[in-house]
């Protein structure tokens, strides 16, 4: 009877020790999951902030591109008018010069 009592005591002690080890690791696992959840929420907020900044920057870049495109169109129109005026003015000058040469020779 004593051997059964001793074996039950030893078996109970071993089971108690195993359950305490299991409980320790379950607590560690639970705290690790909490940390992972916190890190994940921080990562989500960081990505949302980065996404918002990127959207704002892309809008700003598109606005600047549109501004520069309009400015370039204005410059093209200005240069086109300027060169047309020079080319028509040059033709008129050549005609005047050729008329004055004909008048002198004639």
Secondary structure, 3 states (H helix, E strand, C coil): CHHHHHHHHHHHHHHHHHHHHHHHHHHHHHHHHHHHHHHHHHHHHHHHHHHHHHHHHHHHHHHHHHHHHHHHHHHHHHHHHHHHHHHHHHHHHHHHHHHHHHHHHC
